[in-house]
Amino acid sequence: MKENVIGVLSAILLIAVMIGNTVFTAFTGRPMTETAAAGIQGEQVQLPVLMYHHMLKEESRHGSYVVSPEEFERDLIYIKEKKYTTVTLKQVEEYVTLGTPLPEKPILITFDDGYESTYAYAFPLLKKYNMTAVISIIGKYTDLYSGDVTKSVSYAHANWEELKEMQDSGVFEVGNHTYELHQVSNRKGIRKLESETDEQYRQLLFSDIGSLNNEIEQELGTQAMVFAYPFGTFSKTTDDILKEMGFQIVLTCEEKVNTLSAGMCPNGELIRLRRFNRPSGLSSERMFAKWENK
């Protein structure tokens, strides 16, 4: 009797996987991988995402959004010692759409704003420890510091030539952080104004964010798959517009670990990733305790 029950349950599970595979293939045109099929049974991974901004040696400049190169390197050492593996956006996307396996302890490193310090300090350290990261740039400042201009790591932003080097190395993926909407105003980032119609708001985002997408494609030869919300703000229709523009992932400022399932977005749904801001003054142990001890 027990063997018959087990046999029936196994048959039901097999049928469920077969149906899931048929639906997945119908929507995507691709067969479901074994890992995606396993996702039907609840396979999940925890993905912490770190958010850095500026990086300077001067202690007087350190704060909530400016860390030292030494603090960053200690974080990388901690990541290595605790056997985390940095992953790319492409790996995350393939996990949630195709079920392609992620490492056992994945972690994603991100940099907002596109500062020159990311090129000067973070880039060589990431190469040293064989790790990857994402840099989301503000197009206006990338343009401002490209060409024959005076630059200082204390205030400048990485130029297109430096971004190309970072991307071509395989260390960095380049994302979109608006062309010139990254400012505190009545709007605060890309938040929709009450006075705007939905179509006016859509046209604004297509004009600003779309113009940077075009520059990224022209200067770097790639399409930006990720958009980082300035100040973490957005509106009800923002994600639909970003998806229409071709983005696959959005980066928020909500501090929480992401729980991802294999094959959870088979139809190209927009992937929302929450992130932990990395301030100065915390040890790596205290920083990572924000999620490791929960």
N, C-alpha and C positions, 0 to 999 in steps of 0.2 A: 504493500500500500504506500509506504513512504517513498519507494523508488518511483512509483507512478506519479505521485504528487510532484516530486523533483523534476521528473521528465516533462510534465505539463508546464511547470513554471519555466523551465529552460526553453521550451518551445515558444511560450508567450514572449519571453525576453528576446529571442531570436527574431520573431515576427516584428516586434517593436523596433529593433535596430534596422531591419530590412525596410520597414515603412519610413523610418527617419532618413535612411540613405536615399530612398526614392524621392522624398520631398526635397531633401537637400540638393540632389542632382537636378531636379526640375527647376529649382529656383536659381541655382548658380551655374549650371552646365558643367559642374565638376563632381566627381564621386567623393563621398565622404571618406576621409582617412580613418584608420583604425582608432586613432586618438580622438577624433571628433565623435565617432560612434561611442567610444567610452564615455564621452561627455554626457551622453544621454543618461548614463548611469550615475552622474553627479560628480565626475572628476573636476576638481577645482585647484587653482593655484592662488597664492597670496602674492601680490605684486606691490611692494612699496616703491614710491617714486619720490626722489629727492629734487628739490627746486633751489638752485643757486642763482644769484644775480651777478654782483660785482665782486672782484677779488683784488685786494691791495695789501701791500706790505706795511703801510703806515698804520700803526695801532689806533691813532686818533680818528681814523676814518671807519673803523670797524663798527658794526651795528647789526640791526635786524636784516639788512640786505647786502652787507659787505663783510666777507670773511677774509682771512689771511690765506696765502698759498699753503702755509704750514698746516692750517686747520683742514684744508681740502685734502692735502696729502695724507693726513692722519685718518681721514674718512676712507680714503681709498685703501689704506693699509688694513683698516678695520673690515672693510668689505671683503678683502682677500682672506684675512684670518678667519672670518666667520663663514667662509665658503659661499658667499653670494656670487652670482654671475651677472654682470651687466648685460642687458638685452637691448636690442634695437626696436624701433617702432615697427619695423617690418616683421620682426619676430612676434611681437604682440599681436599685430593684425592677423598674421597667419595662424596663430593659436586660436583666436576667437572666431575666425571664419572657416578655416580648414581643419583645425584641430592639430596642427603641426606642433609637436611637443616643445615645451619650454624647459630650460634647466630646472633643476630641483629647487634652487633658491634664487629666483630671478629678482633683479632690481634695475630700475631705470633712473639714469641721472639726466637732469635737464638744467639748462641755463636760459633765463629770460633776458631779453633786451639786446643781446648781441654785443656786449662790451669788448673792447680791445683786450681787457684783462683775461677774458676767456681764451683768447688766442695766445697771449703772452705767458700765462701761468697754467691754466687748466689743460690746454692742449698737450704740452710736453709731459705733464704728469700722467695724463690718461694713456699716452703712448708708452710711458715708462712701465705702467702696470697692466698694459694690454687690456684696456677697458674702453667702452664706448659711451657716447652721450648725445644729447639733442641740444641744439642752440636755436632759439626762436628769436628772430631779428625784427627790429623796427626799421622799415625800409628807408624812411627819411634820413635817419642817422647813418645807415650804411652808405647811402649815396653821399652824404655830407663829408664823410671821411674817406671816400674813395678818390683816387687820383692823386695829384701832387699837392697834398695839404700837410700842414704840421699836425703831428699827433702826439698825444701823451697817454700812457696807459692809465693815468689817473682819471681821465674823463672821456677819452675817445671811444669810438665803436669800431669793431672789426670791419675792414673793407671787403669788397667783392673778391679781390685776389686772395686775401687771407681765408675767406670763407670757402673758396674753391679748393684751396690747399687742405683745409680741415675736412671737407667733405670727401675729396678724392683719396685721402689717407684711409678712409673707412672708419675713422674714429668718431666723426660727427655726422649727424643728420641735421639738415637745416629746415626749420619751421617758420611759420608766419605769425607775427605778433602785431600786425597792422602796419600800414605804411606811415600814417601820421595821426592815428586816433588814440595813441597811447599817451593820454594827457588827462589831468584832472580838470574837469570843466563841469558844466551843467549835465553833460552826458556821462562823464566818467568812463572812459574807455569806449566800449561799443554798446553801451546800454541805449535802448530806444527811448527817445524823448516822447513825452505825452502829446506834444503838438504834431508829431510825425504820423503819417499814415503808414500802414504796413508796406506799401509799395515804395514810398519815399525811403523808408528804413532799408528795404532790400536793395534799392539802388545805391544808397550810401555804402553799404558793405561791399557790394560788387565793385564799386568805383575804387574804394580805398584798399580793401584786402585783395581784391582782384588785380589791382595794379602791381602790388608786391608779388603776387603769384606769377604774373607775367615776367617781372624782373628776375625772379628766382629761376624760372625756366630759361630765360635768355642768358643770364650770367653764369648759372651753375649747371644748366642742362638737365635739371630734374624738376619734378613736380612736387610741391610741398604737400605732404600727406597729413600734417598736423598743424593745428591752430591753437595758440595759447591765449586765453582770455586776459587782456590787460586788467589788472586789479581784481581779477576773478569775477568781473561783472558781465552779465548777459541778460537777454530778455526772452520772452516766451517763444518768439519765432526765430531766434538766433541760430539754433542748431539746425533747423530745417534749411535755412539759407546757406549755412556753412556746408551742409551735406550736398546741397544743390551745386555749390562751387567745387565740389570734388574732394573735400577733406574727409579723411577716414577716422581721425582721432582728434579730440579736443582735450586740452590740459587745463584743469581748474586749479583753484587755490584752496579747496577744501582739504583739510588735513585728516586723512583717513587712508588706511591700506585698501587697495583694490582687490576684490575677490573676482577672479576671472574663471570662466568655465570653457573647456574645449568645445569649439563649435557653437558658442553662445550667440554669435552674430552671423548666421549663415547667409543673410540677405544683404550684407553690406551696411548694417546699422552703424550709426556714428558711435564710436567708442569713447566713453568719457573716463578720463583718468584723474584721480585726485592725487594731491602732492603735499609733501611736508616741506615747508620753507626751512632753509638752513641758516640760522642766525649765527653770528660770532659769539664766542664766550661759552659755548657748551662743549664738553668733551664729546668725542665720537660715541662713547658708551651712553652718555645721557641723551644724545640726539637719537640714537637708534632705539633707545628704550621707549620712545614714544609709541612704537608698535611692537617691539620684541617682547615686552613684559605684559602685553595685554592678551 
